[in-house]
Amino acid sequence: MHDLLTGVFFWIALGVCLIGMLARFIMYFRGLSWQLDRVAYTSYPGAGFKGAVRSIYKWLIPFGTYGWRTQPFITIAFFGFHIGAVLVPLFYWDIICFLRKNWGFHFLR
């Protein structure tokens, strides 16, 4: 069972994940419309990039935007989930052993 889960099913799950992300990426960009965009690129071309960088920076900081401040529970849950999604696989021993055995990654020496 272990060989099945770490072999065929692993590659199926990885393939579904990657195909799904690619499909969402394509659907997102097909749905964009310059008419609905709030930034006036022709009048203020510099504000578009500067505003985008500032917006991304603010969204990366907990409680950095008005939306994060108005919903503190969602903010804490969102950042807790994403921090956990990064830290748990790094320290979960079975995943470390799986990556070491199958892909040659060595986190701990």
C-alpha positions as CSV (number, residue, x, y, z in Angstrom):
1,M,0.0,0.0,0.0
2,H,2.9,2.3,0.8
3,D,4.4,1.8,-2.6
4,L,1.1,2.5,-4.3
5,L,0.6,5.7,-2.3
6,T,4.1,7.0,-2.9
7,G,4.2,5.8,-6.5
8,V,1.2,5.9,-8.8
9,F,-1.2,7.9,-6.5
10,F,1.5,10.5,-5.8
11,W,2.0,11.2,-9.5
12,I,-1.8,11.3,-10.1
13,A,-2.2,13.8,-7.3
14,L,0.7,15.9,-8.5
15,G,-0.7,15.8,-12.1
16,V,-4.2,16.8,-11.0
17,C,-2.7,19.7,-8.9
18,L,-0.6,21.0,-11.7
19,I,-3.2,20.7,-14.4
20,G,-5.8,22.4,-12.0
21,M,-3.4,25.3,-11.3
22,L,-2.7,25.7,-15.0
23,A,-6.4,25.7,-15.8
24,R,-7.1,28.3,-13.1
25,F,-4.2,30.4,-14.3
26,I,-5.5,30.4,-17.9
27,M,-9.2,31.1,-16.8
28,Y,-8.0,33.9,-14.6
29,F,-6.1,35.7,-17.3
30,R,-8.9,35.1,-19.9
31,G,-11.3,36.8,-17.5
32,L,-9.2,40.0,-17.1
33,S,-10.5,43.1,-18.8
34,W,-8.7,46.3,-19.1
35,Q,-12.0,48.1,-19.2
36,L,-12.8,46.9,-15.7
37,D,-9.3,47.7,-14.3
38,R,-9.3,50.5,-11.8
39,V,-5.9,51.9,-12.6
40,A,-5.7,54.5,-15.3
41,Y,-2.7,53.2,-17.2
42,T,-2.8,55.8,-19.9
43,S,-3.1,58.8,-17.6
44,Y,-0.8,57.6,-14.8
45,P,1.5,54.8,-16.1
46,G,3.8,54.9,-13.2
47,A,1.0,54.6,-10.6
48,G,0.0,51.2,-12.0
49,F,3.3,49.4,-11.2
50,K,3.9,51.3,-8.0
51,G,0.4,50.7,-6.8
52,A,0.6,47.1,-7.6
53,V,3.8,46.6,-5.7
54,R,2.4,48.5,-2.7
55,S,-0.8,46.5,-2.8
56,I,1.1,43.1,-2.8
57,Y,3.4,44.3,0.0
58,K,0.4,45.3,2.1
59,W,-1.4,42.0,1.5
60,L,1.7,40.1,2.7
61,I,1.6,41.7,6.1
62,P,-1.0,40.5,8.6
63,F,-3.5,43.4,9.3
64,G,-1.7,45.5,6.6
65,T,-4.9,46.2,4.7
66,Y,-8.3,47.5,5.6
67,G,-9.8,44.1,4.7
68,W,-7.4,42.3,7.0
69,R,-8.2,44.7,9.9
70,T,-12.0,44.4,9.5
71,Q,-11.9,40.5,9.7
72,P,-9.3,39.6,12.4
73,F,-10.4,35.9,12.7
74,I,-10.1,35.3,8.9
75,T,-6.8,37.1,8.9
76,I,-5.4,34.9,11.7
77,A,-6.8,31.8,10.1
78,F,-5.4,32.7,6.7
79,F,-1.9,33.4,7.8
80,G,-1.9,30.5,10.3
81,F,-2.9,28.1,7.5
82,H,-0.3,29.4,5.0
83,I,2.5,29.5,7.6
84,G,1.6,25.9,8.6
85,A,1.4,24.8,5.0
86,V,5.0,25.8,4.6
87,L,6.4,24.8,8.0
88,V,4.7,21.4,8.5
89,P,6.1,19.7,5.4
90,L,9.6,21.0,6.2
91,F,9.5,19.3,9.6
92,Y,7.3,16.3,9.0
93,W,9.6,13.4,9.1
94,D,7.7,11.1,6.7
95,I,7.7,13.8,4.0
96,I,11.4,14.4,4.5
97,C,12.1,10.7,4.2
98,F,9.9,10.4,1.1
99,L,11.6,13.4,-0.6
100,R,15.0,12.0,0.3
101,K,14.2,8.5,-1.0
102,N,12.4,9.4,-4.2
103,W,13.8,12.7,-5.3
104,G,17.2,13.0,-3.6
105,F,16.4,16.0,-1.4
106,H,18.4,16.2,1.8
107,F,17.0,18.7,4.3
108,L,19.0,17.4,7.3
109,R,22.5,16.1,7.1
